[in-house]
């Protein structure tokens, strides 16, 4: 068996579909929270919704990070798909643009997670992993001929 990917390799397509399904679900959660009445109130309900939104952003960042490592430049969507499917077919986005957006999402999400909880530590670990990979890629990526 050779390990060259080809269009007939169904497992690769399945990974792509499942990962973008997770991203779509995370986008639905984020959009739902952003449009919720609870987010507009102050208090425990608002804090809980902000924490859920932060967790969805971290999940989305993890999946995008894996997709970038597997495929390079990929389609990037931060909103849920419209019911008329107008925003479903988007072109590829440069991986650097995506990585900067992911890092921004993670930096926004870390303060919203409860300190000392496992998910705060997980958010910080994801942020460090993505930042380290992004910094290292810029210094040694021969495909882009970028050296520091």
C-alpha positions in Angstrom: 0.0 0.0 0.0 1.3 3.4 -0.8 0.4 6.4 1.4 -0.3 8.9 -1.3 -3.7 10.5 -1.0 -5.9 10.4 -4.0 -9.5 11.4 -4.7 -10.6 7.9 -4.3 -9.4 7.7 -0.7 -12.8 7.9 1.2 -11.3 8.2 4.7 -9.8 11.6 3.8 -13.1 12.9 2.6 -14.8 11.5 5.7 -12.3 13.4 8.0 -13.0 16.6 6.0 -16.8 16.2 6.3 -16.8 15.3 10.0 -14.4 18.2 10.9 -16.5 20.8 9.0 -19.6 19.4 10.7 -18.1 20.1 14.1 -17.1 23.6 12.9 -20.7 24.2 11.7 -22.1 23.1 15.1 -19.6 25.4 16.9 -20.6 28.2 14.7 -24.3 27.5 15.4 -23.6 27.7 19.1 -21.6 30.9 18.8 -24.3 32.6 16.7 -27.1 31.3 18.9 -25.4 32.8 22.0 -24.6 36.1 20.2 -28.3 36.4 19.3 -29.6 35.3 22.7 -31.4 37.6 25.1 -29.3 36.1 28.0 -26.1 37.6 26.6 -27.6 41.1 26.9 -28.4 40.7 30.6 -25.8 41.0 33.3 -25.3 38.4 35.9 -24.8 34.7 36.2 -26.7 33.8 33.0 -24.6 36.1 30.9 -21.4 34.8 32.4 -22.4 31.2 31.7 -23.3 32.1 28.1 -20.0 33.8 27.6 -18.2 30.8 29.0 -20.2 28.5 26.6 -19.3 30.7 23.7 -15.6 30.6 24.7 -15.7 26.8 24.8 -17.3 26.7 21.3 -14.6 29.0 20.0 -11.8 26.8 21.5 -13.4 23.7 20.0 -13.6 25.5 16.6 -10.0 26.6 16.9 -8.8 23.1 17.6 -10.6 21.7 14.6 -9.4 24.4 12.3 -5.8 23.9 13.6 -6.0 20.2 12.7 -7.4 20.9 9.3 -4.6 23.4 8.6 -2.0 20.9 9.6 -3.6 18.3 7.4 -4.5 20.3 4.3 -2.9 23.7 4.4 -5.1 26.6 3.1 -8.7 25.7 3.7 -12.2 27.3 3.5 -12.7 29.5 6.7 -16.1 30.4 8.0 -16.9 31.9 11.4 -20.6 32.1 11.0 -23.3 29.4 10.7 -24.5 28.5 7.2 -27.6 30.3 5.9 -30.7 28.2 5.2 -30.6 29.3 1.6 -26.9 28.1 1.4 -25.6 31.4 0.1 -22.5 31.3 2.3 -21.8 27.6 2.1 -19.4 27.6 -0.9 -16.4 29.8 0.2 -13.0 29.6 -1.3 -9.7 28.8 0.4 -8.4 31.2 3.0 -4.6 31.6 3.6 -3.6 29.6 6.6 -1.8 32.6 8.2 -5.1 34.6 8.1 -6.9 31.7 9.7 -4.2 31.2 12.4 -4.3 34.8 13.3 -8.1 34.7 13.7 -7.8 31.5 15.8 -5.2 33.0 18.1 -7.4 36.1 18.5 -10.4 33.9 19.4 -8.4 32.0 22.0 -7.0 35.2 23.5 -10.5 36.5 23.8 -11.7 33.2 25.3 -9.1 32.5 28.0 -10.3 35.3 30.4 -13.9 34.2 30.0 -13.3 30.7 31.2 -13.3 30.1 35.0 -9.8 30.2 36.4 -8.6 27.0 37.9 -11.1 24.9 35.9 -9.9 22.2 33.6 -11.3 24.1 30.5 -9.3 27.2 31.4 -6.1 25.1 31.4 -7.3 23.5 28.2 -7.9 26.9 26.6 -4.4 28.0 27.6 -2.8 24.8 26.3 -4.6 25.1 22.9 -3.5 28.7 22.7 0.2 27.8 23.4 0.1 24.8 21.0 -1.3 26.9 18.1 1.0 29.9 18.8 4.1 27.6 19.0 3.2 25.8 15.7 2.4 29.2 14.0 5.7 30.7 15.2 7.7 27.6 14.2 6.1 27.4 10.8 7.2 30.9 9.9 10.8 30.2 10.7 11.2 26.8 8.9 8.4 26.5 6.3 10.3 25.7 3.1 7.2 25.9 0.9 6.7 29.6 1.7 10.4 30.4 1.8 10.0 32.5 5.0 13.0 32.4 7.2 13.6 34.5 10.3 
